[in-house]
Amino acid sequence: MITIEICANSIASAVHAQNAGAHRIELCESLETGGLTPSAGILSLARERLNIPVHVLIRPRNGDYCYDEACVEVMRRDIAFVQSLGFEGIVIGALQPDGALDTTVLDQLLEVAGNMSVTFHRAFDVADNPFSLTEKLIERGIERILTSGRQPTAMEGYDFIAQMQQNFGNKIKIMAGSGINSGNIISLLRHTGVKECHLSARRVIQGNLVPHTFSKLKNELVRFETDPDEVRKIIDLTSGFIQPVSGRPEPRQGHIFL
């Protein structure tokens, strides 16, 4: 079975994804900046309205993944709050300035996480020596890695994703993410061998406020929201898809991606 995780940036997006058949939600805010930890209000309401597994992004600010003591303490408190609400998992990552895994910070976060499922997010895609980093994540019991194959989109990085799946897929889950949609997901699955995909399936929603004299700010009057029709299409496409028993990707043979 292929697991579809929808990255939802609001309660509305998360509910759309759930109703459309998504298997899991990654809940965040500020998707346009790469995602940040959602507010206490969003988390509390999500716990009431969602009944599929929810993994919460723990990221206190945008920019790099190098965190000072204050950021680490914020993340630890956020993880403790998420755990108190009974969420199934968290999504974390931390690097040193040279791109190496910050094991000190990661271990502090894992200490608070306890038995929750843990995903290492796309800090992986800008890290140094990803294979060594992966071994360290496996040693710590991290359940999965989210990656675009160290390229802007998963379709551009599918060769690396396939390599990760072949080398480590029996030890840690490799989840492809970034730029995945109903037009390319089957090609991606066939040629990487992964069993989990992460996407936002987002659409632009025009706000109700009439811009009037502030027409130059019209871009601030729209928002992104999960498109339930796109989620349904993806679920329909992947529901009958079965990866080869070997877990190895199919040969490319000159395939032209959509």
ABEGO torsion letter per residue (X at the ends): XBBBBBBBABAAAAAAAAAAGBABBBBBBGAAAGEBBBBAAAAAAAAAABABBBBBBBBABBEBABBBAAAAAAAAAAAAAAAAAGBABBBBBBBBAAGBBBAAAAAAAAAAAEABBBBBBAAAAABBGAAAAAAAAAAAGBABBBBAGGBABAAAAAAAAAAAAAAAAAABBBBBBEGBBAAAAAAAAAAAGBABBBBAGBBBBBBABBAEAAAAAAAAABBBBBBAAAAAAAAAAAAABBBBAAGBBBBAGGBBBX
